[in-house]
Amino acid sequence: MKNLFFVNNNDMSPFINKGDVVTYEPIQPNRRLYNSVYVVEYRGQKIVARVQLLIKGGMLLIFDGDRKTIKFEQHERMRVIFIGHVIARFFQDGEQKIDYPFSFNQP
C-alpha cells in the first residue's frame, strides 16, 4: 500500500514503536511545513522523526525514544528529505490512532 511506513526502530518510542505502521500524507511541492511528525529521509534511511522548525530558519529532528536531537542550520536543511506528514498510527496490537493534524506538536 502506498503512503504506509513500517517502523523498524524504537527511535520514537513510546509514541511509535518498532513494528508499528504509520500512514502519511505525501509532501507536495511548495507546501508549508510546521512542527509535527514526519517520515523523512536522512543519510539514505527513511525514518519517523518529530520536526521542530526554528525561528532563524534552522530545524531540529527530535527522537522521543532516546531524547536524541539533530540540529540543522538553515543552509543544512536540504540534507533532510521530507517524504510525508504522519497522519495516523497503527500499533502492533491492532489499535489505531488518528492524529492529523495538530496533536503531534507536543513533545
Stockholm file with secondary structure:
# STOCKHOLM 1.0

chainA/1-107         MKNLFFVNNNDMSPFINKGDVVTYEPIQPNRRLYNSVYVVEYRGQKIVARVQLLIKGGMLLIFDGDRKTIKFEQHERMRVIFIGHVIARFFQDGEQKIDYPFSFNQP
#=GR chainA/1-107 SS CTTEEECCSCTTTTTSCTTCEEEEEECCTTCCCCSEEEEEEETTEEEEEEEEECTTSCEEEEETTTTEEEEECGGGGGGEEEEEEEEEEECTTSCEEECTTTGGGCC
#=GC SS_cons         CTTEEECCSCTTTTTSCTTCEEEEEECCTTCCCCSEEEEEEETTEEEEEEEEECTTSCEEEEETTTTEEEEECGGGGGGEEEEEEEEEEECTTSCEEECTTTGGGCC
//
